[in-house]
Amino acid sequence: MIRRYPPALVAGAAITVFMIVVSLAAPWLSPWPPNVPDVGAILEPPSWRHPAGTDALGRDILSRILWGGRASLGVAIGIVALSVGLGALLGAAVALAGGWIDTLVMRLVDIALSIPAIVIALALSAALGPSLGNLVLVLGLLGVPFNLRLFRSETLSLRERPFIAASRAMGAGFAALLGRHILPNLAPVIVTFASAALGSALVMASALSFVGLGAQPPTAEWGAMIFDGRTTIMYEWWCAVLPGLAVALSALGFILLGDGLRDWLDPRHEAR
């Protein structure tokens, strides 16, 4: 049966599950406390005692990567849940309503998409204050316009299907059409797009943490760890490179998972 699944789906699922499991198991897998400095072990290279080396405060890099996965992956999941969930709901509702509501909302979406997202993210994060909660809120809301347009387009094709016309003829109202027919039929698209969007959300959240607008010291988070190790990357490379590899591997897993789900849920996959 495993041969029926696209290779990208298998590889992406394996990487994603591995990263999530080791992050959740950080309390048991971490060889050292993640936030406890050790002045006797400052900037030690990888060794048996510290498999991934230590940072400028003597903290174990491996332990901080494991614990940082909880923050980084949790933020990425929160961002996608907010942006894709709200975008799918609003996009489906707007397309189903049609008329002047659809026109007005889409003009507002065009205005929102005309402004670079990173500029808005930096401004809002600075205004609200640096924290992981604000990071989820800002990046989640910034993703809503793009997702709204995507799922509106999908709903426009769905609302022309015969089963929607039959439901209307039987007296189904707006809420019934949205909840019983539109959103359930959008579920495969939502799952596929959300899986792929996790990679972008992770990279964006790590970038904002890198510039100080996400996790605050001493919280272990991959983007913040890269920032802490930037000044010594030429000599003590493990401080920045290893957290960067964690970001890259997780993002790759999410992207492969999204691509694999797209192929697997495509009804033409079995024919190919």
JONOR-V763668 format. One record per residue. N is the residue number from 0. RES is the residue in three letters. PHI is phi in whole degrees, 0 to 359 (NA if undefined). PSI is psi as a letter, one per 40 degrees, with the letter a starting at -180 (999 if undefined). D_CENTER is the distance of its C-alpha to the mean C-alpha in Angstrom with 2 decimals. Layout:
n = {N	N}
res = {RES	RES}
phi = {PHI	PHI}
psi = {PSI	PSI}
d_center = {D_CENTER	D_CENTER}
This chain:
n = {0	1	2	3	4	5	6	7	8	9	10	11	12	13	14	15	16	17	18	19	20	21	22	23	24	25	26	27	28	29	30	31	32	33	34	35	36	37	38	39	40	41	42	43	44	45	46	47	48	49	50	51	52	53	54	55	56	57	58	59	60	61	62	63	64	65	66	67	68	69	70	71	72	73	74	75	76	77	78	79	80	81	82	83	84	85	86	87	88	89	90	91	92	93	94	95	96	97	98	99	100	101	102	103	104	105	106	107	108	109	110	111	112	113	114	115	116	117	118	119	120	121	122	123	124	125	126	127	128	129	130	131	132	133	134	135	136	137	138	139	140	141	142	143	144	145	146	147	148	149	150	151	152	153	154	155	156	157	158	159	160	161	162	163	164	165	166	167	168	169	170	171	172	173	174	175	176	177	178	179	180	181	182	183	184	185	186	187	188	189	190	191	192	193	194	195	196	197	198	199	200	201	202	203	204	205	206	207	208	209	210	211	212	213	214	215	216	217	218	219	220	221	222	223	224	225	226	227	228	229	230	231	232	233	234	235	236	237	238	239	240	241	242	243	244	245	246	247	248	249	250	251	252	253	254	255	256	257	258	259	260	261	262	263	264	265	266	267	268	269	270	271}
res = {MET	ILE	ARG	ARG	TYR	PRO	PRO	ALA	LEU	VAL	ALA	GLY	ALA	ALA	ILE	THR	VAL	PHE	MET	ILE	VAL	VAL	SER	LEU	ALA	ALA	PRO	TRP	LEU	SER	PRO	TRP	PRO	PRO	ASN	VAL	PRO	ASP	VAL	GLY	ALA	ILE	LEU	GLU	PRO	PRO	SER	TRP	ARG	HIS	PRO	ALA	GLY	THR	ASP	ALA	LEU	GLY	ARG	ASP	ILE	LEU	SER	ARG	ILE	LEU	TRP	GLY	GLY	ARG	ALA	SER	LEU	GLY	VAL	ALA	ILE	GLY	ILE	VAL	ALA	LEU	SER	VAL	GLY	LEU	GLY	ALA	LEU	LEU	GLY	ALA	ALA	VAL	ALA	LEU	ALA	GLY	GLY	TRP	ILE	ASP	THR	LEU	VAL	MET	ARG	LEU	VAL	ASP	ILE	ALA	LEU	SER	ILE	PRO	ALA	ILE	VAL	ILE	ALA	LEU	ALA	LEU	SER	ALA	ALA	LEU	GLY	PRO	SER	LEU	GLY	ASN	LEU	VAL	LEU	VAL	LEU	GLY	LEU	LEU	GLY	VAL	PRO	PHE	ASN	LEU	ARG	LEU	PHE	ARG	SER	GLU	THR	LEU	SER	LEU	ARG	GLU	ARG	PRO	PHE	ILE	ALA	ALA	SER	ARG	ALA	MET	GLY	ALA	GLY	PHE	ALA	ALA	LEU	LEU	GLY	ARG	HIS	ILE	LEU	PRO	ASN	LEU	ALA	PRO	VAL	ILE	VAL	THR	PHE	ALA	SER	ALA	ALA	LEU	GLY	SER	ALA	LEU	VAL	MET	ALA	SER	ALA	LEU	SER	PHE	VAL	GLY	LEU	GLY	ALA	GLN	PRO	PRO	THR	ALA	GLU	TRP	GLY	ALA	MET	ILE	PHE	ASP	GLY	ARG	THR	THR	ILE	MET	TYR	GLU	TRP	TRP	CYS	ALA	VAL	LEU	PRO	GLY	LEU	ALA	VAL	ALA	LEU	SER	ALA	LEU	GLY	PHE	ILE	LEU	LEU	GLY	ASP	GLY	LEU	ARG	ASP	TRP	LEU	ASP	PRO	ARG	HIS	GLU	ALA	ARG}
phi = {NA	297	288	282	273	300	303	297	293	296	295	296	295	297	295	296	297	300	296	291	295	293	290	294	269	306	300	262	268	292	284	220	299	287	243	264	291	222	294	271	226	286	52	283	289	306	207	296	286	231	302	246	81	230	263	291	253	83	277	290	293	299	298	290	294	298	290	296	298	297	290	294	290	297	295	299	295	297	299	292	300	288	289	286	298	290	296	294	296	291	298	294	294	295	295	290	289	66	65	292	296	300	297	297	296	290	292	294	295	300	295	296	283	283	261	305	297	294	293	296	299	296	294	292	296	292	288	281	104	286	191	292	297	294	296	298	296	294	291	296	291	294	278	297	303	296	292	300	296	299	282	297	299	295	290	301	283	291	289	268	289	300	292	288	297	294	295	298	295	275	96	293	273	299	296	293	297	292	280	263	237	290	298	300	283	275	306	300	293	298	296	296	292	297	298	290	289	300	297	296	296	296	294	295	295	295	295	289	294	299	268	90	254	239	296	249	304	263	302	279	209	299	297	293	293	297	297	297	265	293	283	245	294	288	241	257	297	295	294	252	291	293	298	297	295	296	297	297	294	294	297	299	299	295	294	297	297	296	296	294	296	299	291	291	279	289	298	276	297	294	295	289}
psi = {d	d	e	e	i	i	d	d	d	d	d	d	d	d	d	d	d	d	d	d	d	d	d	d	e	d	d	d	d	h	e	i	h	d	e	h	i	h	e	e	f	h	f	h	i	h	i	d	d	g	d	e	a	i	a	e	e	e	i	h	d	d	d	d	d	d	d	d	d	d	d	d	d	d	d	d	d	d	d	d	d	d	d	d	d	d	d	d	d	d	d	d	d	d	d	d	d	a	a	d	d	d	d	d	d	d	d	d	d	d	d	d	e	e	h	h	d	d	d	d	d	d	d	d	d	d	d	d	i	h	i	d	d	d	d	d	d	d	d	d	d	d	e	d	d	d	d	d	d	d	d	d	d	d	d	d	d	d	e	e	i	d	d	d	d	d	d	d	d	e	e	h	a	d	d	d	d	d	d	d	d	d	d	d	e	e	d	d	d	d	d	d	d	d	d	d	d	d	d	d	d	d	d	d	d	d	d	d	d	d	e	e	e	b	i	i	i	e	h	h	i	d	d	d	d	d	d	d	e	d	e	e	d	d	d	g	d	d	d	d	d	d	d	d	d	d	d	d	d	d	d	d	d	d	d	d	d	d	d	d	d	d	d	d	e	h	e	e	d	d	d	999}
d_center = {29.20	26.54	27.96	27.01	23.28	21.91	21.65	18.11	17.14	19.13	17.87	14.15	14.78	16.97	14.68	11.74	14.41	16.14	13.45	12.68	16.46	17.58	15.32	16.72	20.10	20.10	23.14	25.13	24.06	24.25	27.71	27.95	26.80	23.76	25.19	28.92	30.56	33.33	35.72	37.37	34.37	33.00	31.25	32.48	31.43	29.96	32.66	33.44	33.25	29.89	28.22	25.66	28.05	27.96	26.96	29.32	29.84	30.48	27.31	26.25	23.28	22.47	22.41	20.18	17.66	17.75	17.46	14.88	12.50	12.79	11.82	9.04	7.31	8.46	7.20	3.41	4.90	7.22	5.84	5.00	8.21	10.04	9.56	9.97	12.43	14.47	14.42	15.66	18.25	19.56	19.61	21.54	23.81	24.65	25.50	27.54	29.38	30.22	32.99	32.84	29.72	27.75	29.41	28.82	25.12	24.51	26.55	24.45	21.28	23.13	23.93	20.40	19.15	22.17	21.00	18.64	15.28	15.40	18.87	18.00	15.12	17.68	20.37	18.73	17.29	20.81	22.49	20.71	20.86	18.57	16.71	13.37	14.12	14.92	11.84	9.74	12.61	13.01	9.69	9.31	12.90	12.75	10.58	13.19	16.01	14.47	13.32	16.72	18.56	16.95	17.75	21.03	22.06	21.45	23.38	26.22	26.98	26.72	29.10	31.82	31.95	35.22	33.79	32.50	35.99	37.59	35.58	36.59	40.18	40.10	39.20	35.47	34.12	30.94	29.12	30.36	29.32	25.80	25.29	27.38	26.99	24.32	21.19	22.19	22.73	19.36	17.65	17.43	15.90	13.33	12.38	12.49	10.51	7.65	7.74	7.99	5.46	2.66	5.28	5.94	3.61	4.84	8.01	8.53	8.32	10.52	12.71	13.47	14.23	16.38	18.43	18.90	16.91	14.54	15.86	19.65	22.21	22.85	19.38	17.93	14.55	13.87	13.89	16.92	18.56	18.47	20.08	22.67	23.63	23.92	27.62	28.70	26.67	29.95	31.66	29.33	26.52	24.87	23.67	21.15	20.95	19.92	16.84	15.98	16.52	14.16	11.29	12.72	13.30	9.93	8.47	11.67	11.36	8.24	10.16	13.34	12.30	11.44	14.70	16.61	15.84	16.91	20.09	20.79	20.58	22.67	26.22	27.67	26.08	28.99	31.48	30.19}
